[in-house]
């Protein structure tokens, strides 16, 4: 095969198992993927995929052999690309950065503005994605991740611990009172994750803490859970850096449960750690986020703690009131 772009297209279809998914990955029209794949099979004189119901593309035996060879070629090409980029010390060019939506919504915009002002020749391409992007395949150059990286080929540092707790709107808590314990949460209307959302510590903990019928609203978006809690739909488990700055919200559990604690890391591929653009991002953004460690780790200003404490002592929990079950997925 003479054209590497044909192999990239073939691998995209193999991994997505669909024309539509491959088109999304490659950023091209699905009709273009369909036409080029047919031309590739015709050129090679072999059928590479079985077309199954539901638009599923299953590799044939020939397709599986080609996929193995194509992945080896991709691995070498990506390694060469990272090696070249790793020796680029210039503060110019593109820098692909990714983080989850909560950081993108709450904290990153002013830091990114400072970075762009300090390095106007670096073009930041920012991907808001709650999935873990593959840094080996250059899906991003730098990632801010809510967990310690497990891949051996990544390099980075821990920014802070991340505390989580349960929040409710002050008006909702004035009407229904504060729970006296974690077990009391089951008597309130709760906001949870939908069935399609990837499970993680806080999601599993909340599901174990209360019965299913306590959840009146579900969404895959933590930012939308925040907005739902502010609207008074119910109580939500949120990272403290997302919930604490909201004046309309109060902590239901004043001490964040230690079993919900996570970490925030800034990481890159080890081959890219000496790239000028990457080091500049680590230095500026990493240092600015580290200075917000108290916010990440749930050490709030005493005034806000005192406000919730006064509300807590004035009322006892009254339980759920007139639930209405809603599901919203963003």
Residue frames relative to the residue before (quaternion, step in Angstrom):
aa qw qx qy qz dx dy dz
X 1.0000 0.0000 0.0000 0.0000 0.00 0.00 0.00
X 0.3179 -0.8069 0.4760 0.1457 3.55 -0.65 1.15
X 0.7530 0.3903 -0.2003 0.4904 3.58 1.05 -0.72
X 0.3874 -0.7318 0.5137 0.2248 3.60 -0.61 1.15
X 0.5951 0.5779 -0.3676 0.4204 3.61 1.10 -0.59
X 0.5979 0.5461 -0.3598 0.4635 3.59 1.15 -0.58
X 0.6548 0.5008 -0.3101 0.4735 3.57 1.01 -0.80
X 0.6243 0.5302 -0.3409 0.4614 3.59 0.98 -0.76
X 0.6546 0.5004 -0.3110 0.4737 3.57 0.96 -0.84
X 0.6451 0.5264 -0.3162 0.4547 3.56 0.94 -0.91
X 0.6751 0.4868 -0.2975 0.4677 3.61 0.91 -0.90
X 0.6234 0.5425 -0.3445 0.4455 3.58 1.03 -0.73
X 0.6565 0.4830 -0.3105 0.4892 3.60 0.98 -0.81
X 0.6341 0.5392 -0.3321 0.4438 3.60 0.97 -0.84
X 0.7237 0.4474 -0.2543 0.4598 3.58 0.86 -0.94
X 0.7138 0.4285 -0.2588 0.4898 3.58 0.98 -0.79
X 0.2481 -0.7952 0.5006 0.2355 3.56 1.26 -0.56
X 0.7431 0.2773 -0.2270 0.5651 3.56 1.14 0.61
X 0.5775 -0.5787 0.4541 0.3541 3.52 -1.27 0.48
X 0.6577 0.5203 -0.3109 0.4473 3.57 0.95 -0.91
X 0.6666 0.5021 -0.3025 0.4604 3.59 0.93 -0.88
X 0.6463 0.5101 -0.3174 0.4704 3.57 1.00 -0.81
X 0.6367 0.5308 -0.3300 0.4515 3.59 0.98 -0.82
X 0.6429 0.5175 -0.3194 0.4658 3.58 1.02 -0.81
X 0.6501 0.5210 -0.3114 0.4570 3.58 0.97 -0.87
X 0.7501 0.4109 -0.2089 0.4743 3.56 0.91 -0.96
X 0.4037 -0.7348 0.4617 0.2897 3.57 1.23 -0.31
X 0.5913 0.5349 -0.3841 0.4655 3.57 1.08 0.72
X 0.6551 -0.5154 0.3778 0.4031 3.57 -1.28 0.20
X 0.5447 -0.6434 0.4207 0.3353 3.61 -0.99 0.78
X 0.6009 0.5505 -0.3714 0.4448 3.60 1.12 -0.53
X 0.6099 0.5388 -0.3447 0.4679 3.59 1.13 -0.62
X 0.6376 0.5117 -0.3250 0.4754 3.59 0.98 -0.83
X 0.6524 0.5236 -0.3136 0.4493 3.58 0.92 -0.92
X 0.6827 0.4906 -0.2862 0.4597 3.57 0.87 -0.96
X 0.6955 0.4725 -0.2866 0.4591 3.60 0.87 -0.91
X 0.6325 0.5215 -0.3402 0.4607 3.60 1.03 -0.67
X 0.6424 0.5092 -0.3234 0.4726 3.59 0.98 -0.80
X 0.6483 0.5110 -0.3128 0.4698 3.58 1.02 -0.82
X 0.6303 0.5375 -0.3271 0.4548 3.59 1.06 -0.75
X 0.6699 0.4838 -0.2982 0.4777 3.58 0.94 -0.87
X 0.6499 0.5148 -0.3176 0.4601 3.57 0.99 -0.80
X 0.6517 0.5213 -0.3092 0.4560 3.56 1.00 -0.85
X 0.7335 0.4133 -0.2326 0.4869 3.58 0.96 -0.82
X 0.3710 -0.7544 0.4699 0.2691 3.56 1.23 -0.29
X 0.6780 0.4344 -0.2928 0.5156 3.59 1.13 0.60
X 0.4266 -0.6825 0.5323 0.2625 3.54 -1.13 0.70
X 0.2314 -0.8196 0.5146 0.0992 3.59 -0.60 1.12
X 0.7961 0.1689 -0.0825 0.5752 3.59 1.17 -0.53
X 0.3237 -0.6608 0.6345 0.2367 3.48 -1.31 0.54
X 0.2980 -0.7478 0.5663 0.1767 3.57 -0.83 1.01
X 0.1072 -0.8233 0.5573 0.0078 3.58 -0.42 1.27
X 0.6603 -0.4911 0.3651 0.4353 3.61 -1.21 0.32
X 0.7637 0.3479 -0.2711 0.4713 3.56 -1.15 0.68
X 0.5737 -0.6242 0.3725 0.3774 3.57 1.24 0.30
X 0.4197 0.7024 -0.4688 0.3327 3.61 1.22 0.43
X 0.1775 -0.7652 0.6134 0.0812 3.56 -0.99 0.94
X 0.0845 -0.8087 0.5821 -0.0064 3.56 -0.47 1.27
X 0.4393 -0.7101 0.4697 0.2867 3.65 -0.63 1.02
X 0.4027 -0.6635 0.5752 0.2585 3.56 -1.11 0.75
X 0.7035 -0.4128 0.3196 0.4822 3.61 -1.22 -0.05
X 0.6421 0.5035 -0.3218 0.4802 3.58 1.04 -0.76
X 0.6472 0.5212 -0.3128 0.4601 3.57 1.03 -0.80
X 0.6389 0.5221 -0.3287 0.4595 3.59 1.02 -0.76
X 0.6455 0.5058 -0.3234 0.4721 3.60 1.00 -0.77
X 0.6557 0.5008 -0.3133 0.4702 3.55 1.00 -0.83
X 0.6235 0.5514 -0.3435 0.4350 3.60 1.01 -0.77
X 0.6464 0.5204 -0.3218 0.4559 3.59 0.96 -0.86
X 0.6771 0.4792 -0.2894 0.4776 3.57 0.93 -0.90
X 0.6586 0.5184 -0.3120 0.4473 3.58 0.96 -0.86
X 0.6420 0.5189 -0.3300 0.4579 3.60 1.02 -0.74
X 0.6157 0.5278 -0.3457 0.4720 3.61 1.07 -0.67
X 0.6625 0.4926 -0.3029 0.4761 3.57 0.96 -0.87
X 0.6369 0.5226 -0.3257 0.4638 3.58 1.01 -0.82
X 0.6310 0.5448 -0.3308 0.4424 3.58 0.95 -0.88
X 0.6851 0.4738 -0.2854 0.4741 3.59 0.90 -0.91
X 0.6501 0.5192 -0.3189 0.4540 3.57 0.99 -0.82
X 0.6714 0.4899 -0.2967 0.4704 3.56 0.96 -0.86
X 0.6257 0.5342 -0.3365 0.4581 3.58 1.04 -0.76
X 0.6459 0.5061 -0.3139 0.4777 3.57 1.01 -0.83
X 0.6456 0.5260 -0.3144 0.4557 3.56 0.96 -0.89
X 0.6766 0.4790 -0.2957 0.4748 3.60 0.94 -0.88
X 0.6298 0.5409 -0.3387 0.4428 3.58 1.02 -0.76
X 0.6605 0.4909 -0.3047 0.4795 3.57 0.96 -0.86
X 0.6699 0.4959 -0.2984 0.4651 3.58 0.92 -0.93
X 0.6409 0.5628 -0.3231 0.4100 3.58 1.05 -0.76
X 0.7022 0.4181 -0.2596 0.5145 3.58 1.24 -0.37
X 0.5281 0.6144 -0.4106 0.4183 3.56 1.31 0.20
X 0.0968 -0.8372 0.5380 0.0163 3.58 -0.30 1.25
X 0.4731 0.6872 -0.4364 0.3369 3.58 1.27 0.01
X 0.3606 -0.7196 0.5558 0.2080 3.56 -1.11 0.74
X 0.5328 0.5748 -0.4107 0.4659 3.52 0.72 1.20
X 0.6530 0.5169 -0.3775 0.4048 3.58 -1.11 0.62
X 0.6805 -0.4881 0.3687 0.4034 3.54 -1.37 -0.20
X 0.0518 -0.7564 0.6505 0.0456 3.53 -1.23 0.64
X 0.1958 -0.7931 0.5702 0.0863 3.57 -0.54 1.20
X 0.0290 -0.8035 0.5918 -0.0575 3.56 -0.66 1.19
X 0.0475 -0.8005 0.5969 0.0269 3.57 -1.06 0.71
X 0.0893 0.7621 -0.6403 0.0358 3.54 -1.24 0.60
X 0.5996 -0.5290 0.4459 0.4022 3.54 -1.32 0.16
X 0.6783 -0.5357 0.3315 0.3782 3.55 -1.26 0.49
X 0.6169 0.5724 -0.3722 0.3916 3.63 0.98 -0.69
X 0.6607 0.4773 -0.3029 0.4940 3.59 0.96 -0.84
X 0.6524 0.5260 -0.3145 0.4458 3.57 0.94 -0.90
X 0.6911 0.4762 -0.2703 0.4717 3.57 1.04 -0.78
X 0.7902 0.3925 -0.1851 0.4328 3.56 0.74 -1.08
X 0.8747 0.2032 -0.0301 0.4389 3.58 0.59 -1.14
X 0.6997 0.5635 -0.2988 0.3218 3.57 0.84 -0.91
X 0.5768 0.6327 -0.4164 0.3057 3.69 0.81 -0.73
X 0.7060 0.4263 -0.3213 0.4653 3.70 0.70 -0.79
X 0.6263 0.5253 -0.3473 0.4596 3.60 1.07 -0.60
X 0.6507 0.4991 -0.3139 0.4785 3.57 1.00 -0.80
X 0.6128 0.5392 -0.3487 0.4607 3.57 1.07 -0.69
X 0.6519 0.5069 -0.3125 0.4696 3.57 1.00 -0.82
X 0.6386 0.5217 -0.3250 0.4630 3.58 1.04 -0.79
X 0.6723 0.4952 -0.3015 0.4603 3.60 0.88 -0.92
X 0.6451 0.5070 -0.3250 0.4703 3.57 1.05 -0.68
X 0.6868 0.4797 -0.2850 0.4659 3.58 1.00 -0.81
X 0.7983 0.1721 -0.0637 0.5736 3.59 1.10 -0.72
X 0.0691 -0.8616 0.5017 0.0337 3.61 0.50 1.15
X 0.6572 0.5107 -0.3247 0.4493 3.63 1.17 -0.34
X 0.6098 0.4984 -0.3630 0.4979 3.59 1.28 0.04
X 0.2202 -0.7677 0.5916 0.1102 3.56 -0.78 1.08
X 0.2187 -0.7862 0.5683 0.1048 3.59 -0.54 1.18
X 0.1075 -0.7435 0.6577 0.0555 3.56 -0.91 1.01
X 0.0952 -0.8462 0.5243 -0.0035 3.55 -0.27 1.29
X 0.1245 -0.7916 0.5970 0.0383 3.57 -0.74 1.10
X 0.2014 -0.7512 0.6197 0.1054 3.56 -0.66 1.15
X 0.2210 0.7812 -0.5376 0.2275 3.55 -0.31 1.25
X 0.3225 -0.7634 0.5303 0.1789 3.57 -0.76 1.04
X 0.5879 0.5364 -0.3771 0.4737 3.58 1.28 -0.02
X 0.5122 -0.6264 0.4909 0.3231 3.55 -1.25 0.48
X 0.2467 -0.7811 0.5574 0.1353 3.59 -0.49 1.17
X 0.4845 -0.6795 0.4835 0.2641 3.56 -1.16 0.72
X 0.2613 -0.7937 0.5325 0.1353 3.57 -0.39 1.23
X 0.5755 0.5814 -0.3850 0.4271 3.61 1.15 -0.45
X 0.7261 0.3957 -0.2232 0.5162 3.57 1.11 -0.69
X 0.4794 -0.7071 0.4036 0.3276 3.56 1.31 0.36
X 0.2449 0.7466 -0.5707 0.2385 3.58 0.98 0.80
X 0.7566 -0.0397 -0.0153 0.6525 3.55 1.33 -0.34
X 0.4406 -0.6749 0.5227 0.2777 3.56 -1.25 0.45
X 0.7825 0.0888 -0.0204 0.6160 3.55 1.08 -0.79
X 0.0745 -0.7937 0.6031 0.0278 3.55 -1.02 0.83
X 0.2177 -0.7022 0.6584 0.1612 3.52 -1.19 0.69
X 0.0514 -0.8504 0.5214 -0.0473 3.54 -0.31 1.30
X 0.4127 -0.7264 0.4963 0.2360 3.59 -1.03 0.79
X 0.7358 0.3070 -0.2258 0.5597 3.59 1.09 0.62
X 0.6026 -0.5447 0.4373 0.3860 3.54 -1.26 0.41
X 0.4367 -0.7080 0.4752 0.2866 3.63 -0.73 0.96
X 0.3260 -0.7621 0.5356 0.1614 3.54 -1.06 0.83
X 0.5848 0.5989 -0.3725 0.4006 3.59 1.18 -0.46
X 0.4630 -0.7119 0.4625 0.2548 3.58 -0.86 0.97
X 0.6954 0.4901 -0.2815 0.4437 3.60 1.15 -0.51
X 0.5676 0.5839 -0.3946 0.4257 3.60 1.23 0.29
X 0.1619 -0.7670 0.6171 0.0676 3.54 -1.22 0.63
X 0.3126 0.7540 -0.5367 0.2137 3.57 -0.93 0.84
X 0.3303 -0.7279 0.5545 0.2315 3.52 -1.25 -0.41
X 0.5272 -0.6191 0.4859 0.3205 3.51 -1.26 0.53
X 0.3361 -0.7384 0.5544 0.1858 3.55 -0.93 0.98
X 0.7599 -0.2319 0.2185 0.5666 3.58 0.82 -1.01
X 0.5101 -0.5359 0.5408 0.4002 3.50 -1.37 0.02
X 0.2367 -0.7593 0.5876 0.1487 3.58 -1.19 0.47
X 0.1921 -0.7892 0.5770 0.0856 3.56 -0.60 1.19
X 0.1548 -0.7582 0.6280 0.0827 3.55 -1.21 0.68
X 0.1072 0.7659 -0.6340 0.0036 3.54 -1.25 0.42
X 0.5792 -0.5875 0.4425 0.3515 3.57 -1.32 -0.02
X 0.1255 -0.8032 0.5821 0.0186 3.55 -0.94 0.99
X 0.0222 -0.7670 0.6397 0.0441 3.50 -1.32 0.45
X 0.5873 -0.5545 0.4417 0.3905 3.55 -1.23 0.41
X 0.5553 -0.6237 0.4250 0.3493 3.59 -0.96 0.81
X 0.6395 0.5168 -0.3360 0.4595 3.60 1.00 -0.75
X 0.6326 0.5215 -0.3301 0.4679 3.59 1.02 -0.80
X 0.6985 0.4657 -0.2760 0.4679 3.59 0.90 -0.89
X 0.5843 0.5505 -0.3744 0.4642 3.60 1.13 -0.51
X 0.7058 0.4604 -0.2588 0.4722 3.56 1.04 -0.81
X 0.8077 0.3028 -0.1211 0.4912 3.58 1.00 -0.82
X 0.4671 -0.6909 0.4367 0.3371 3.57 1.25 -0.22
X 0.5147 -0.6159 0.4997 0.3256 3.53 -1.35 0.18
X 0.4828 -0.6261 0.5103 0.3383 3.61 -1.08 0.59
X 0.4576 -0.6963 0.4876 0.2608 3.56 -1.14 0.64
X 0.7929 0.0509 -0.0132 0.6071 3.58 1.25 -0.35
X 0.6881 -0.4427 0.3570 0.4506 3.56 -1.30 0.08
X 0.6371 0.5450 -0.3369 0.4283 3.60 0.98 -0.80
X 0.6179 0.5689 -0.3434 0.4202 3.59 1.12 -0.58
X 0.4900 0.6789 -0.4356 0.3304 3.60 1.18 -0.34
X 0.6088 0.5873 -0.3597 0.3938 3.60 1.05 -0.67
X 0.6577 0.5145 -0.3162 0.4502 3.61 1.20 -0.31
X 0.6524 0.4938 -0.3041 0.4879 3.57 1.32 0.06
X 0.5421 -0.5542 0.5006 0.3852 3.55 -1.32 0.22
X 0.1207 -0.8265 0.5496 0.0150 3.57 -0.72 1.09
X 0.2996 -0.7176 0.6058 0.1682 3.51 -1.28 0.61
X 0.0011 0.8351 -0.5476 0.0518 3.60 -0.64 1.11
X 0.6372 -0.5133 0.4240 0.3882 3.51 -1.40 -0.21
X 0.4764 -0.6631 0.4829 0.3165 3.57 -1.05 0.69
X 0.7021 -0.5096 0.3082 0.3904 3.55 -1.28 0.37
X 0.6750 0.5044 -0.2942 0.4510 3.60 1.14 -0.55
X 0.5419 0.6366 -0.4034 0.3718 3.59 1.22 -0.29
X 0.5213 -0.6154 0.4891 0.3322 3.56 -1.12 0.72
X 0.3891 -0.7389 0.5046 0.2190 3.56 -0.88 0.95
X 0.0504 0.7667 -0.6384 0.0445 3.55 -1.08 0.78
X 0.8190 -0.3346 0.1555 0.4395 3.57 -1.31 0.11
X 0.7202 0.4473 -0.2702 0.4562 3.58 0.69 -1.06
X 0.6386 0.5305 -0.3290 0.4500 3.59 0.98 -0.81
X 0.6791 0.4805 -0.2914 0.4722 3.58 0.88 -0.94
X 0.6434 0.5315 -0.3245 0.4452 3.59 0.97 -0.87
X 0.6762 0.4942 -0.3015 0.4558 3.58 0.86 -0.92
X 0.6527 0.5111 -0.3144 0.4625 3.59 1.00 -0.81
X 0.6711 0.4845 -0.2992 0.4747 3.60 1.06 -0.69
X 0.6484 0.5685 -0.3101 0.4003 3.55 1.11 -0.71
X 0.8127 0.1522 -0.0377 0.5612 3.57 1.01 -0.79
X 0.5512 -0.6093 0.4446 0.3568 3.61 -1.13 0.52
X 0.6849 -0.5163 0.3285 0.3955 3.54 -1.22 0.49
X 0.6888 0.5017 -0.3087 0.4226 3.59 0.94 -0.79
X 0.5355 0.5989 -0.4226 0.4195 3.60 1.24 0.03
X 0.6482 0.5144 -0.3162 0.4640 3.60 1.20 -0.49
X 0.1202 -0.8258 0.5506 0.0194 3.55 -0.48 1.24
X 0.7804 0.1784 -0.0812 0.5938 3.59 1.28 -0.28
X 0.0186 -0.8082 0.5879 -0.0291 3.57 -0.89 0.95
X 0.1194 0.7735 -0.6156 0.0922 3.55 -1.08 0.78
X 0.4869 -0.6684 0.4829 0.2879 3.57 -1.16 0.61
X 0.6631 0.5186 -0.2894 0.4557 3.59 1.25 -0.29
X 0.3837 -0.7200 0.5309 0.2292 3.58 -0.74 1.05
X 0.6166 0.5333 -0.3562 0.4566 3.58 1.02 -0.69
X 0.6660 0.4748 -0.3128 0.4829 3.58 0.98 -0.74
X 0.5879 0.5432 -0.3764 0.4665 3.61 1.09 -0.55
X 0.6106 0.5436 -0.3361 0.4676 3.57 1.05 -0.78
X 0.6917 0.4755 -0.2815 0.4649 3.58 0.83 -0.99
X 0.6335 0.5263 -0.3294 0.4616 3.58 1.06 -0.73
X 0.6397 0.5085 -0.3217 0.4782 3.59 1.02 -0.79
X 0.6478 0.5145 -0.3207 0.4613 3.61 0.94 -0.84
X 0.6697 0.5007 -0.2954 0.4620 3.58 1.09 -0.69
X 0.5369 -0.6646 0.3829 0.3514 3.57 1.27 -0.13
X 0.3463 0.7467 -0.5028 0.2641 3.59 1.19 0.38
X 0.7493 -0.2998 0.2210 0.5476 3.59 1.00 -0.75
X 0.6575 -0.4852 0.4020 0.4131 3.54 -1.32 -0.42
X 0.1033 -0.7985 0.5924 0.0260 3.57 -1.07 0.79
X 0.3662 -0.6802 0.5878 0.2401 3.57 -1.19 0.66
X 0.0565 0.8169 -0.5621 0.1162 3.57 -0.57 1.21
X 0.5359 -0.5665 0.4893 0.3905 3.58 -1.20 0.37
X 0.5816 -0.6312 0.3839 0.3405 3.58 -0.96 0.84
X 0.6395 0.5259 -0.3535 0.4353 3.61 1.01 -0.64
X 0.6531 0.4773 -0.3156 0.4961 3.59 1.24 -0.32
X 0.7638 0.4089 -0.2111 0.4526 3.59 0.90 -0.90
X 0.6468 0.5781 -0.3379 0.3651 3.60 0.90 -0.86
X 0.6951 0.4792 -0.3209 0.4292 3.68 0.87 -0.71
X 0.5842 0.5972 -0.3738 0.4028 3.61 1.23 -0.20
X 0.3363 -0.7750 0.4917 0.2110 3.64 -0.41 1.11
X 0.6350 0.5424 -0.3386 0.4335 3.61 1.16 -0.49
X 0.7005 0.4535 -0.2576 0.4871 3.58 1.25 -0.37
X 0.1181 -0.7523 0.6412 0.0949 3.52 -1.29 0.49
X 0.5199 -0.6059 0.4949 0.3430 3.54 -1.19 0.54
X 0.3401 -0.7194 0.5732 0.1953 3.52 -0.96 0.94
X 0.7324 0.2169 -0.1309 0.6319 3.54 1.16 -0.77
X 0.3309 -0.7983 0.4559 0.2129 3.63 -0.18 1.19
X 0.7324 0.3191 -0.2099 0.5637 3.60 1.07 -0.65
X 0.4166 -0.7222 0.4830 0.2676 3.62 -0.52 1.09
X 0.4818 -0.6623 0.4821 0.3111 3.62 -0.82 0.91
X 0.4603 -0.7165 0.4415 0.2826 3.64 -0.64 1.03
X 0.6219 0.5637 -0.3536 0.4128 3.60 1.11 -0.58
X 0.6464 0.5127 -0.3239 0.4630 3.60 1.25 -0.23
X 0.4789 0.7089 -0.4269 0.2929 3.59 1.22 -0.31
X 0.0613 -0.7621 0.6439 0.0286 3.55 -1.08 0.84
X 0.4065 -0.6888 0.5365 0.2693 3.58 -1.27 -0.32
X 0.2550 -0.7232 0.6115 0.1950 3.55 -1.27 0.40
X 0.0516 -0.7983 0.5995 -0.0259 3.56 -0.81 1.11
X 0.2047 -0.7078 0.6537 0.1724 3.51 -1.28 0.52
X 0.0202 0.8369 -0.5384 0.0970 3.57 -0.58 1.18
X 0.0412 -0.7463 0.6624 0.0505 3.50 -1.38 0.39
X 0.5993 -0.5116 0.4288 0.4418 3.56 -1.24 0.05
X 0.5950 -0.6049 0.3914 0.3562 3.59 -1.00 0.82
X 0.6293 0.5502 -0.3382 0.4323 3.60 1.08 -0.65
X 0.7292 0.4407 -0.2278 0.4714 3.59 1.17 -0.53
X 0.4404 0.7507 -0.4356 0.2296 3.59 1.22 -0.18
X 0.7193 0.4125 -0.2582 0.4958 3.62 1.14 -0.45
X 0.4070 0.6994 -0.4843 0.3328 3.59 1.25 0.12
X 0.5559 -0.6516 0.3991 0.3272 3.58 -0.83 0.97
X 0.6780 0.4991 -0.3020 0.4473 3.58 0.84 -0.95
X 0.6574 0.5150 -0.3058 0.4573 3.57 0.99 -0.86
X 0.6699 0.4957 -0.3043 0.4614 3.59 0.88 -0.94
X 0.6282 0.5326 -0.3394 0.4545 3.59 1.01 -0.74
X 0.6559 0.5013 -0.3101 0.4715 3.59 1.00 -0.83
X 0.6332 0.5274 -0.3298 0.4605 3.59 0.94 -0.88
X 0.6933 0.5000 -0.2926 0.4287 3.56 0.81 -0.99
X 0.7557 0.3992 -0.2307 0.4652 3.57 0.72 -1.04
X 0.7366 0.4091 -0.2454 0.4795 3.59 0.65 -1.09
X 0.6449 0.5339 -0.3256 0.4393 3.58 0.93 -0.88
X 0.6855 0.4802 -0.2895 0.4644 3.58 0.89 -0.90
X 0.6552 0.5085 -0.3237 0.4554 3.60 0.95 -0.81
X 0.6633 0.4839 -0.3126 0.4777 3.62 0.97 -0.78
X 0.6196 0.5492 -0.3491 0.4387 3.60 1.01 -0.74
X 0.6409 0.5278 -0.3286 0.4503 3.60 1.05 -0.66
X 0.6712 0.4518 -0.3000 0.5053 3.60 1.28 -0.17
X 0.2273 0.8243 -0.4934 0.1593 3.56 1.22 0.45
X 0.6208 0.5501 -0.3574 0.4293 3.62 0.96 -0.75
X 0.6461 0.5092 -0.3148 0.4735 3.60 1.02 -0.79
X 0.6619 0.5058 -0.3089 0.4590 3.59 0.90 -0.91
X 0.7720 0.3880 -0.1934 0.4649 3.57 0.86 -0.94
X 0.5910 -0.6638 0.3302 0.3179 3.57 1.24 0.44
X 0.4632 0.6435 -0.4798 0.3757 3.58 1.12 0.52
X 0.1111 -0.8567 0.5033 0.0187 3.54 0.10 1.35
X 0.6265 -0.4995 0.4205 0.4257 3.58 -1.27 0.24
X 0.5874 -0.6158 0.3941 0.3470 3.64 -0.98 0.79
X 0.6010 0.5844 -0.3749 0.3959 3.63 1.03 -0.70
X 0.6810 0.4817 -0.3046 0.4599 3.58 0.87 -0.92
X 0.6208 0.5350 -0.3433 0.4589 3.57 1.03 -0.75
X 0.6657 0.5111 -0.3121 0.4454 3.58 0.93 -0.88
X 0.6223 0.5478 -0.3430 0.4416 3.58 1.03 -0.79
X 0.6940 0.4551 -0.2942 0.4740 3.59 0.87 -0.93
X 0.6166 0.5614 -0.3508 0.4261 3.55 1.07 -0.69
X 0.6506 0.5074 -0.3260 0.4616 3.61 0.98 -0.81
X 0.6467 0.5097 -0.3263 0.4643 3.58 0.99 -0.82
X 0.6427 0.5542 -0.3194 0.4217 3.56 1.01 -0.87
X 0.7182 0.4587 -0.2702 0.4480 3.59 0.92 -0.84
X 0.6431 0.5597 -0.3254 0.4089 3.58 1.19 -0.43
X 0.8113 0.1802 -0.0658 0.5523 3.59 1.10 -0.62
X 0.2586 -0.7228 0.6127 0.1880 3.51 -1.24 0.47
X 0.6662 -0.5429 0.3366 0.3849 3.55 -1.19 0.56
X 0.2123 -0.7834 0.5741 0.1078 3.56 -0.99 0.89
X 0.5346 -0.6468 0.4076 0.3601 3.57 1.22 -0.15
X 0.7139 -0.4617 0.3214 0.4170 3.53 -1.36 -0.09
X 0.1712 -0.7776 0.5999 0.0783 3.52 -1.17 0.72
X 0.8725 -0.1262 0.0967 0.4621 3.58 -0.84 1.00
X 0.0212 0.8431 -0.5371 0.0186 3.59 0.57 1.07
X 0.0752 -0.7446 0.6601 0.0637 3.50 -1.28 0.57
X 0.2973 -0.8016 0.4958 0.1524 3.58 -0.47 1.20
X 0.0172 0.7905 -0.6067 0.0817 3.53 -0.79 1.12
X 0.0706 -0.7731 0.6244 0.0867 3.58 -1.15 0.51
X 0.0006 -0.7850 0.6175 -0.0493 3.53 -0.86 1.02
X 0.0578 -0.7928 0.6063 0.0214 3.59 -0.83 0.96
X 0.1545 -0.7754 0.6076 0.0750 3.56 -0.84 1.01
